[in-house]
């Protein structure tokens, strides 16, 4: 009887020890983040980080990996609620198209990913979330995205060969990184929209804005209308001096602009074909220190090398590829100037610096092209606002 009792006691101790070890050690398929109870595993996070490092040709993409996986969970949940379920054939076709944009066939891309430790399923999940979200946005906003004939006429007139247009704007950027901040920012934006005085709007910018321009009362320098982001250009075109835009909801922020003045130029301004910019993120103190050391985009290489807690990437993209929140920050910058990016609660600090704007030669623009540009810009703006709303109201838990 004593032997049996001892055996049972030893077995219990072994079992308890095993359970304790299992709790202590986090496996690759254990959840590290939950988004409305949908789990993101450590393995998915590691895979997405590797995948993004290949796409961006840069290291240190951990924060970006977390953000995109959280957004993908929100996008797939929205697709599920909308009854959107892509077939395997649709996903495969999208995978081929994405590879073709990199001048590769699908097998070549998958081989490159595999050589860098990225599974095919990681790529498939990334593509499926993106295409599903596109279908969600199309179903939800297609009817609201069509520009009116008046808007097309106005856009054509502003870009006509008779000359260009430049504008003076004042901006206010309200933080909206959490559900509470978003609700407060909406109420504040509604109040700001009723201001009729440029001086009063500028004073509110000094008090409330989180953009660097707050030190100047939110006042921006003269800007060519053609240099504004596609989503903002038709909105500003419809204002008279003194008027304020409707609140623009972007990632982690709500932005308002007041038009101070408009002037015609003697020649048409060329369109921007490419914007080159740098992003630096990390602990707030480290980011601040890096900005003191960097007078140009290239200077950040040395700052980041000296501090491994920083993440640094340089991008070269056409204006329509840049997220609206980022476009609005770049809009007010001259070469080698930087601004802070609004961040969600608990996220690391981030700044963006303009490296260069590359202008295209002037071309004749058809009415259809203008309509497509306006439609695309409006859908992008609506999609960014919808995603920001989903994230602000989501229950996100870090394990």
C-alpha positions, 0 to 999 in steps of 0.5 A, spaced: 500 500 500 505 504 501 509 503 494 502 504 491 501 511 495 509 513 493 508 511 486 501 515 485 505 521 489 511 521 484 506 521 478 502 527 481 509 531 482 511 529 475 504 531 472 504 538 476 512 539 473 510 538 466 504 542 466 508 548 470 513 547 464 508 547 459 505 554 462 512 557 463 514 556 455 510 559 450 510 555 444 510 558 436 503 556 436 501 559 442 497 566 441 501 572 443 495 577 440 488 576 440 483 581 436 476 580 438 478 573 441 481 571 434 488 569 436 495 571 432 500 566 434 508 567 435 509 563 429 505 568 425 508 574 427 515 571 426 513 569 419 510 576 417 516 580 420 520 575 415 515 576 409 515 584 410 523 584 411 523 581 404 518 586 401 521 592 404 528 590 403 529 592 411 530 589 417 526 591 424 519 590 422 516 587 428 512 593 430 509 593 422 508 585 423 504 586 429 500 592 426 498 588 419 496 582 422 492 586 427 489 589 421 488 583 417 484 580 423 479 586 422 479 586 415 477 578 415 472 579 420 469 585 416 469 580 410 466 575 414 460 579 416 459 582 409 458 574 406 465 575 402 468 568 402 474 568 396 475 561 392 481 558 392 482 560 385 481 567 386 486 567 391 491 563 387 490 569 381 491 574 386 498 571 388 500 570 381 498 578 380 502 580 386 508 576 383 507 579 376 508 586 379 515 584 382 517 581 375 516 574 377 512 568 376 509 565 382 513 559 383 519 564 383 516 568 388 515 562 393 522 559 392 525 566 394 520 566 400 522 559 402 529 561 401 528 566 406 524 562 411 517 564 409 512 559 408 507 559 402 501 559 407 504 566 410 504 569 403 497 566 401 494 569 408 497 576 406 494 576 399 487 573 402 486 579 407 488 584 402 483 582 396 478 580 401 478 587 404 478 590 397 471 586 396 469 589 402 470 596 401 468 595 394 461 593 396 461 598 402 463 604 398 462 603 391 456 607 390 459 613 394 465 613 391 463 616 384 465 623 383 459 628 380 460 632 374 461 638 378 467 635 381 470 632 375 469 639 372 473 643 378 478 638 378 479 639 370 479 646 371 484 646 377 489 642 373 488 646 366 493 648 361 492 655 363 496 655 369 496 652 376 493 653 383 497 654 389 493 654 396 495 656 403 492 652 409 492 651 416 492 644 419 489 641 426 491 634 427 487 631 433 490 624 436 485 618 435 489 612 437 484 609 442 476 608 442 476 614 447 481 618 443 477 617 437 470 619 440 473 625 444 477 627 437 470 627 433 467 631 438 472 636 438 473 636 430 465 638 430 466 644 434 472 646 430 468 645 424 464 651 426 470 656 427 469 662 422 476 666 424 483 664 421 486 667 427 481 662 432 483 656 428 490 657 428 490 658 436 486 652 436 492 648 432 497 651 437 493 648 443 490 641 440 494 639 434 499 634 435 503 635 428 509 639 428 506 645 425 502 647 431 508 651 433 506 656 427 499 655 429 498 650 424 499 654 418 503 651 412 507 654 407 504 655 400 503 649 396 501 647 389 494 644 389 497 638 384 502 637 390 496 635 395 494 628 396 489 625 391 484 624 397 485 631 399 485 635 392 478 635 390 476 637 397 480 643 398 478 645 391 471 646 393 473 650 399 473 658 399 478 662 403 476 661 411 472 655 410 474 648 413 474 641 411 470 636 414 474 632 419 478 627 415 479 620 419 485 617 418 490 612 422 490 614 429 488 621 427 483 626 425 485 632 421 482 638 419 484 643 414 482 651 413 483 654 407 487 661 408 488 663 401 488 661 393 492 664 388 493 662 380 500 661 377 502 663 370 504 656 369 501 649 370 504 645 376 507 638 374 504 632 377 508 628 382 510 621 380 514 619 386 515 621 393 521 618 397 521 618 404 524 615 411 520 612 417 524 612 423 520 608 429 522 606 436 522 608 444 520 616 444 527 618 447 531 614 442 527 617 436 528 624 439 535 623 439 536 620 432 532 627 429 537 631 433 543 627 429 539 627 422 539 633 417 538 629 411 534 622 410 541 619 409 543 621 416 539 616 419 543 610 417 548 612 422 543 614 428 540 607 427 546 603 427 548 607 433 542 605 437 539 598 435 532 599 438 530 604 432 527 601 426 529 605 419 526 604 412 526 608 406 521 608 401 520 610 394 512 610 392 507 613 387 502 618 391 497 613 390 501 608 394 502 612 400 497 611 406 492 617 407 495 619 414 502 618 411 500 623 405 497 628 409 504 628 414 508 629 408 504 634 404 506 639 409 514 638 409 520 640 404 526 636 403 529 633 409 524 636 414 520 631 418 514 630 422 511 626 428 506 620 426 500 619 430 501 613 434 496 608 438 496 608 445 502 603 447 505 604 440 512 606 439 514 613 437 515 614 429 517 620 425 517 621 417 522 625 413 521 627 406 527 625 402 525 628 395 519 629 390 520 627 383 515 630 378 513 627 372 512 631 365 505 634 364 501 630 360 494 631 357 488 628 362 482 625 360 475 626 363 475 619 364 482 619 368 480 625 372 474 621 374 478 615 376 483 618 380 477 622 384 474 615 385 480 612 387 482 617 392 475 617 395 475 610 396 482 610 399 479 615 404 473 611 406 477 605 407 482 608 411 477 611 416 473 605 416 479 601 418 481 606 423 474 605 426 474 598 426 481 598 430 479 603 435 473 599 437 476 592 437 478 588 443 486 587 442 489 583 448 497 582 448 499 576 451 
